[in-house]
Amino acid sequence: MKKDEPPLDFPDTLEGFEYAFNEKGQLRHIKTGEPFVFNYREDLHRWNQKRYEALGEIITKYVYELLEKDCNLKKISIPVDASESEPKSFIFMSEDALTNPQKLMVLIHGSGVVRAGQWARRLIINEDLDSGTQIPFIKRAMDEGYGVIVLNPNENYIEVEKPKIPVQASSESSDEPAEKRERKDKISKEAKRRREFYEKYRNPQREKEMMQLYIRENGSPEEHAIYVWDHFIAQSVAENVFFVAHSYGGLAFVELMIQREADVKNKVTAVALTDSCHNVWHQEAGKTIREWMRENCCNWVSSSEPLDTSVESMLPDCPRVSAGTDRHELTSWKSLPSIFKFFAEASEARSSSQKPALARRSHRIKHEELPEETLCIKKKIYEILNAHYR
């Protein structure tokens, strides 16, 4: 801990930080035109991290504003029947999300600090809004006649200050000899002094201790996906529903399938996963789910291969193709044109009651065509590798 650490008191606006987004959607310093600098103060990593987090919160609110003003989405509070006093979250929807008769696109980001409308906060701050947010997906979807729903799976709780518990004096102290009471008081004061010293080391500026109040039926990304499905997506009249799910969002989608298999199969036309971290073995997805995923899902994974190049997988679920980048956080942005093409082909195939004849799938050997012992060997190899690198 450094005694000279500056106060953790940061601006609450971009202007206060002296940053703004330029016409290319890049975050730049208002005076110097330079990109964001993380190490603003040398040798003060904690302070720099807190500053970065404070800026991240402002970025989150800025993206929310863009979703409403630039993309014309509506902010919908959940749970839908929440009382005035209970914790709440929200999602974003286009005006026609539930009434569009043709197409609905559902966007799910990954885990961590990102919130609705974002793929990666790091990209927004260090690269640009196009690569780091879902806005290009939303605008293109709306241009092509889709309704849109943007999930917010990491908004699982609200934080409130932890109440202080008053210390009650012992009722036995009055019967103790004065010498014994003084000795106990001295020990107690010494323990308090050591505790305060430790707290100052761990929490030097006495940040408020917070507690988490979880949002009903939305306490995890998986719960959130199921809740939004039940209360919104399932109510839509769209003939074709499409999902774009990044990283942990892919796991949340597979969990949704496990919990609502028949409904998802009936309503969803195609799913685009981007570097998804789902695992059909660990999540215990049944054979019928794996078969459906092979026909209706595609995972654009981080790879140095050109975009849409087939990438081998040891998992018996959906085809994997290169996103055209080896950076995990960029996979959604880089695969955007291929994803919309994939959806168009899937929609056309569904309307003509034919399976999509995608070039990237045609040369792949289907898992169900492999001998059973080969599948077992692949599964065992995957489990060993997964255990080793966990």
SEPA-608461 format. One line per field, with one value per residue (C-alpha): residue number from 1; residue in three letters; z, y, x. Coordinates in steps of 0.02 Angstrom, whole numbers, plus 32768, in hexadecimal, padded with zeros to 4 digits. Layout:
# residues N
num = (NUM:...)
residu = (ALA:...)
pz = (Z:...)
py = (Y:...)
px = (X:...)
# end
This chain:
# residues 390
num = (1:2:3:4:5:6:7:8:9:10:11:12:13:14:15:16:17:18:19:20:21:22:23:24:25:26:27:28:29:30:31:32:33:34:35:36:37:38:39:40:41:42:43:44:45:46:47:48:49:50:51:52:53:54:55:56:57:58:59:60:61:62:63:64:65:66:67:68:69:70:71:72:73:74:75:76:77:78:79:80:81:82:83:84:85:86:87:88:89:90:91:92:93:94:95:96:97:98:99:100:101:102:103:104:105:106:107:108:109:110:111:112:113:114:115:116:117:118:119:120:121:122:123:124:125:126:127:128:129:130:131:132:133:134:135:136:137:138:139:140:141:142:143:144:145:146:147:148:149:150:151:152:153:154:155:156:157:158:159:160:161:162:163:164:165:166:167:168:169:170:171:172:173:174:175:176:177:178:179:180:181:182:183:184:185:186:187:188:189:190:191:192:193:194:195:196:197:198:199:200:201:202:203:204:205:206:207:208:209:210:211:212:213:214:215:216:217:218:219:220:221:222:223:224:225:226:227:228:229:230:231:232:233:234:235:236:237:238:239:240:241:242:243:244:245:246:247:248:249:250:251:252:253:254:255:256:257:258:259:260:261:262:263:264:265:266:267:268:269:270:271:272:273:274:275:276:277:278:279:280:281:282:283:284:285:286:287:288:289:290:291:292:293:294:295:296:297:298:299:300:301:302:303:304:305:306:307:308:309:310:311:312:313:314:315:316:317:318:319:320:321:322:323:324:325:326:327:328:329:330:331:332:333:334:335:336:337:338:339:340:341:342:343:344:345:346:347:348:349:350:351:352:353:354:355:356:357:358:359:360:361:362:363:364:365:366:367:368:369:370:371:372:373:374:375:376:377:378:379:380:381:382:383:384:385:386:387:388:389:390)
residu = (MET:LYS:LYS:ASP:GLU:PRO:PRO:LEU:ASP:PHE:PRO:ASP:THR:LEU:GLU:GLY:PHE:GLU:TYR:ALA:PHE:ASN:GLU:LYS:GLY:GLN:LEU:ARG:HIS:ILE:LYS:THR:GLY:GLU:PRO:PHE:VAL:PHE:ASN:TYR:ARG:GLU:ASP:LEU:HIS:ARG:TRP:ASN:GLN:LYS:ARG:TYR:GLU:ALA:LEU:GLY:GLU:ILE:ILE:THR:LYS:TYR:VAL:TYR:GLU:LEU:LEU:GLU:LYS:ASP:CYS:ASN:LEU:LYS:LYS:ILE:SER:ILE:PRO:VAL:ASP:ALA:SER:GLU:SER:GLU:PRO:LYS:SER:PHE:ILE:PHE:MET:SER:GLU:ASP:ALA:LEU:THR:ASN:PRO:GLN:LYS:LEU:MET:VAL:LEU:ILE:HIS:GLY:SER:GLY:VAL:VAL:ARG:ALA:GLY:GLN:TRP:ALA:ARG:ARG:LEU:ILE:ILE:ASN:GLU:ASP:LEU:ASP:SER:GLY:THR:GLN:ILE:PRO:PHE:ILE:LYS:ARG:ALA:MET:ASP:GLU:GLY:TYR:GLY:VAL:ILE:VAL:LEU:ASN:PRO:ASN:GLU:ASN:TYR:ILE:GLU:VAL:GLU:LYS:PRO:LYS:ILE:PRO:VAL:GLN:ALA:SER:SER:GLU:SER:SER:ASP:GLU:PRO:ALA:GLU:LYS:ARG:GLU:ARG:LYS:ASP:LYS:ILE:SER:LYS:GLU:ALA:LYS:ARG:ARG:ARG:GLU:PHE:TYR:GLU:LYS:TYR:ARG:ASN:PRO:GLN:ARG:GLU:LYS:GLU:MET:MET:GLN:LEU:TYR:ILE:ARG:GLU:ASN:GLY:SER:PRO:GLU:GLU:HIS:ALA:ILE:TYR:VAL:TRP:ASP:HIS:PHE:ILE:ALA:GLN:SER:VAL:ALA:GLU:ASN:VAL:PHE:PHE:VAL:ALA:HIS:SER:TYR:GLY:GLY:LEU:ALA:PHE:VAL:GLU:LEU:MET:ILE:GLN:ARG:GLU:ALA:ASP:VAL:LYS:ASN:LYS:VAL:THR:ALA:VAL:ALA:LEU:THR:ASP:SER:CYS:HIS:ASN:VAL:TRP:HIS:GLN:GLU:ALA:GLY:LYS:THR:ILE:ARG:GLU:TRP:MET:ARG:GLU:ASN:CYS:CYS:ASN:TRP:VAL:SER:SER:SER:GLU:PRO:LEU:ASP:THR:SER:VAL:GLU:SER:MET:LEU:PRO:ASP:CYS:PRO:ARG:VAL:SER:ALA:GLY:THR:ASP:ARG:HIS:GLU:LEU:THR:SER:TRP:LYS:SER:LEU:PRO:SER:ILE:PHE:LYS:PHE:PHE:ALA:GLU:ALA:SER:GLU:ALA:ARG:SER:SER:SER:GLN:LYS:PRO:ALA:LEU:ALA:ARG:ARG:SER:HIS:ARG:ILE:LYS:HIS:GLU:GLU:LEU:PRO:GLU:GLU:THR:LEU:CYS:ILE:LYS:LYS:LYS:ILE:TYR:GLU:ILE:LEU:ASN:ALA:HIS:TYR:ARG)
pz = (8000:7FD7:8058:7FD1:7F6C:7F29:7F5B:7EFD:7EC6:7E0A:7D90:7D65:7CAF:7C16:7C11:7CC5:7C8F:7BFC:7B7F:7AF1:7A60:79B7:7911:78FC:79A5:79F3:7AA5:7AA1:7B1B:7AFB:7B02:7AC1:7A4E:7A99:7AC1:7B75:7BE8:7C6F:7CCF:7CF3:7D93:7D9A:7E1E:7E55:7E06:7E7F:7E64:7DA6:7DAA:7E0F:7D94:7D03:7D59:7D78:7CBF:7C95:7CF6:7C92:7BF0:7C23:7C3B:7B98:7B38:7B8A:7B49:7A9A:7A9F:7AC6:7A5E:79CC:79BB:79F7:7A71:7B09:7BB8:7C09:7CC4:7D09:7D64:7D0A:7DAB:7E1E:7EB3:7ECB:7F51:7F0D:7EA5:7DE9:7D48:7C93:7BDE:7B3C:7AB1:7A0A:79F6:798C:79ED:7A1D:7988:78F3:7893:7838:7899:7949:797B:7A30:7A6A:7B01:7B39:7BA0:7C58:7CBE:7CC9:7C21:7C22:7BA2:7AF8:7B14:7AD6:7B2D:7B96:7B6C:7AB3:7ACF:7B32:7ACF:7A1F:79F0:7A0B:7970:79A8:7A61:7A5D:7A12:79BA:790A:7920:795B:78D0:7846:788F:7890:77DF:77A7:77FA:789D:7945:79CC:7A82:7AE1:7B7D:7C1A:7C6B:7CE0:7D38:7DBE:7E5E:7EA5:7F26:7FC6:8058:80DC:817E:8214:82A6:834C:83CE:8471:8517:8579:860A:866E:8674:870C:877A:8746:87AD:876D:874A:86DC:867F:865C:8619:85A7:856B:8541:84DE:8486:8457:8416:83AC:8368:8340:82E0:8285:8252:8216:81AC:8168:813A:80DE:8086:806C:8084:805E:80C0:802B:805E:807F:800A:8006:7F6F:7F5C:7ECF:7E4E:7E53:7DCC:7D7F:7DFA:7D76:7CB9:7CA3:7D0B:7CAC:7C02:7C39:7C85:7BE8:7B7F:7BE8:7BF7:7B4F:7AC7:7ADB:7AC8:7A24:7983:7916:78A1:78B2:7953:794C:79D9:79DA:7A78:7AA6:7B1D:7BBD:7B61:7AFE:7B9F:7BD6:7B30:7B41:7BF1:7BAA:7B2C:7BB5:7C1A:7B89:7B01:7AA7:7AA7:7A69:79DD:79A8:79A8:7984:78D1:78EA:796E:7952:79DE:79E7:7A44:7AB2:7B53:7B5C:7B78:7B48:7BB7:7C57:7C3B:7C17:7B76:7B34:7A8B:7A40:7A72:7A28:7986:797C:799D:7911:7896:78D6:792E:78F9:796B:7929:7990:79AA:7929:78BB:7825:77A8:77D0:77BD:77B0:7800:78AB:78F2:7998:7A10:7A4C:79F6:79E6:7963:78D6:7902:7887:7897:78C7:7868:7907:7994:7A13:7A77:7A94:79D9:799C:7998:7938:78B9:7893:7880:77C1:77C6:7851:77EF:7756:77C2:7803:7754:7715:77AC:7798:76DF:7702:7787:7716:768E:770D:76DB:773D:771A:76A1:76EE:7698:773D:777C:76DF:76F1:77AB:77E9:7857:7905:78F6:7862:78CC:7926:79DA:7A1C:79C2:7A17:7AC0:7AA2:7A70:7B0B:7B7B:7B2B:7B45:7BFD:7C1B:7BC6:7C20:7CCA:7CA4:7C74:7CF0)
py = (8000:80AE:8136:81BA:8166:81F1:81F1:8176:8206:8202:8267:8224:8261:8246:8301:82FA:8278:82EC:8264:825A:81E7:822D:8218:816B:8132:8135:8172:8200:8283:8329:838F:831A:82A8:8213:816B:813E:8127:80A3:80CA:817D:817C:8115:808C:80A1:800A:8002:80BA:80A7:800E:806C:80FC:8082:8034:80E0:8109:805F:808A:812B:80C9:8052:80E3:8130:808F:8086:8135:8101:806B:80DC:8176:8130:8085:80B7:8026:8028:8004:7F7F:7F61:7EAF:7E51:7E8A:7E7F:7ECA:7F2F:7FE2:7FB1:7F12:7F0A:7F19:7F03:7F2B:7EF8:7F5A:7F37:7F82:7FC3:7F2C:7EA6:7E46:7E76:7E61:7DCE:7D9E:7DAA:7DC7:7DD2:7DB4:7DED:7DA4:7DE2:7D83:7D87:7E0C:7EC8:7EDA:7F0C:7F16:7F52:7F27:7E9C:7ED7:7F72:7F69:7F79:800E:806A:8037:801B:805D:8050:7FE5:7F55:7F5F:7F76:7F1B:7FBA:7F84:7EE2:7F40:7FC2:7F42:7ED1:7F5F:7F92:7EDF:7ED7:7E7E:7EA4:7EAB:7E77:7E9F:7E37:7E74:7DD1:7E1A:7E92:7E12:7E7A:7F28:7F5F:7FB9:7FEE:7F68:7FA0:7FB7:7F43:7FA0:7F50:7F2C:7F36:7E93:7E84:7E1F:7EA9:7EFD:7E63:7E54:7E9A:7F41:7EF8:7E6E:7EEA:7F5B:7EC8:7E92:7F46:7F52:7EAF:7EE9:7F91:7F3C:7EC5:7F58:7FB7:7F20:7F09:7FBF:7FB7:7F1E:7F71:800B:7F9C:7F3A:7FCC:8068:80EB:8095:8071:8048:7F92:7F5B:7ECB:7E7F:7E72:7DF9:7E1B:7DA1:7D1A:7D73:7D46:7CFB:7D08:7C5F:7C95:7D39:7CE3:7C6F:7D00:7D6A:7CD4:7CB0:7D63:7DAF:7D40:7CB8:7D3D:7D80:7D57:7D50:7CBC:7CB8:7CDA:7CE9:7CF0:7D3D:7D04:7D2E:7CCB:7CA4:7CDA:7C38:7BD4:7C33:7C08:7B4F:7B52:7BA4:7B16:7A95:7AE6:7B14:7A99:7A82:7B3B:7B70:7AEF:7B2A:7BE3:7BFA:7BF0:7C05:7C30:7C89:7C6A:7CCF:7C78:7C27:7BD4:7B59:7AA2:7A21:799D:7A04:7A51:79A4:79D6:793E:78EB:7945:79EE:79C3:798C:7A2E:7A96:7A3D:7A72:7B1F:7B6A:7BA4:7BDC:7C61:7C41:7C9F:7C62:7CA4:7C50:7CBA:7CE1:7C4B:7BCA:7B28:7B06:7A56:7A33:79A1:79CD:797D:7A1A:7AA3:7AC9:7B3E:7BBA:7C41:7CF0:7D32:7D6C:7D17:7D97:7D54:7DFE:7E29:7D8B:7DD7:7E73:7E16:7D93:7E0E:7E00:7D42:7D39:7D9D:7D31:7C96:7CD7:7D03:7C54:7C04:7C6E:7C45:7B8C:7B8C:7BE4:7B63:7AD3:7AA5:7A9A:7B28:7AED:7B51:7B3A:7B3D:7AA7:7A3D:79F4:79CD:791B:7917:78D4:785A:780B:77E4:773C:7740:7711:77A7:781C:77CE:77E6:789C:78BA:786C:78D4:7972:7948:7929:79CC:7A2D:79E8:7A10:7AC6:7AEF)
px = (8000:803F:801C:8019:7F8F:7F1E:7E66:7DF8:7D8B:7D6F:7D03:7C56:7C55:7CC2:7CE1:7D1E:7D9E:7DC8:7D9D:7D1E:7CF2:7D26:7CC9:7D18:7CD6:7D84:7D9F:7E1D:7E5E:7E09:7EAA:7F32:7ECD:7F28:7ED6:7EAA:7F41:7F2D:7FCD:7F9B:8002:80A1:80B0:7FFB:7FAA:7F17:7EEE:7EFF:7E8D:7E0A:7E13:7DFC:7D65:7D19:7D2D:7CE1:7C43:7C32:7C4B:7BC0:7B46:7B80:7B5B:7AAF:7A8C:7AC3:7A4E:79BB:79E5:7A4A:79F8:7949:793E:78CD:790F:789F:78A6:78AA:7863:77C7:7761:77E4:77AA:77E6:7864:78B3:7955:793B:799B:796D:7980:7970:78F3:78C4:7813:77E2:7841:77A5:7738:77AE:7761:7801:78A4:78E4:799C:79D2:7A7F:7ADA:7B86:7C07:7C35:7C91:7C76:7C1D:7B66:7AD9:7B15:7BCD:7C3E:7CDE:7D00:7DB9:7D92:7D1F:7DA5:7E40:7DFB:7D4F:7C94:7C78:7CE7:7CBB:7BFE:7B68:7B2F:7B69:7B06:7A6D:7A6F:7A8B:7A04:7987:79B8:7996:78EC:7912:78C5:794D:795D:79FE:7A19:7A72:7AAD:7B31:7ABB:7A8F:7A8C:7A92:7B12:7AE3:7B4E:7B5D:7B06:7B77:7B52:7B5D:7BD0:7B74:7BCE:7BDC:7B62:7BE1:7C62:7C15:7C36:7CED:7D7C:7DBE:7E6B:7E21:7DB1:7E46:7EAA:7E1B:7E02:7EBC:7EB7:7E19:7E66:7F03:7E9A:7E37:7ED7:7F1D:7E78:7E72:7F27:7EFD:7E60:7EC5:7F41:7EB9:7E45:7EB3:7E2F:7DA6:7D37:7C86:7C62:7BD9:7B5E:7B07:7A4A:7A24:799D:790D:7916:79AB:7A35:7AA7:7ABF:7A6A:79D3:79CA:79C8:793B:78D9:78E5:78B4:7819:77DC:7810:785B:77D8:7751:7795:7738:77D4:77DC:789A:78FA:79B8:7A38:7AE5:7B40:7BF3:7C63:7C00:7B63:7B75:7B73:7AD7:7A83:7AAB:7A63:79C7:79BB:79CB:7940:78CC:78FF:7859:782F:78DB:78D9:782E:7857:7911:794F:7A0B:7A8D:7B33:7BAF:7C50:7CDD:7C5A:7C95:7C02:7C27:7BA3:7BF4:7C01:7B56:7B11:7ABA:7A5C:7A70:79D9:7A21:7ACB:7A78:7A14:7AB1:7B0E:7A88:7A5A:7AF2:7B9E:7C2C:7CA4:7D3F:7DE2:7E5E:7EE9:7E96:7E33:7D7E:7D08:7D94:7D5B:7DAA:7DAA:7D54:7D54:7CA6:7C10:7BA8:7BAC:7C26:7CB5:7CFF:7D83:7D4B:7DE2:7E39:7E98:7E58:7DC6:7D73:7D74:7D1C:7C6D:7CA2:7D0D:7C89:7BF6:7BE4:7BEE:7B6D:7AED:7B0D:7AF7:7A51:7A14:7A3C:79EA:794D:7941:795A:78D3:7857:7877:787A:792B:79CB:7A47:7ACD:7B5C:7C03:7C60:7BFD:7BFA:7CA8:7C9E:7C84:7BEA:7C07:7B77:7BD1:7C6A:7C7A:7C3E:7CEB:7D37:7CBC:7CE6:7DA1:7D85:7D1D:7DA3:7E2E:7DC7:7DA8:7E62:7E95:7E0D:7E43:7EFA:7EDE:7E54)
# end
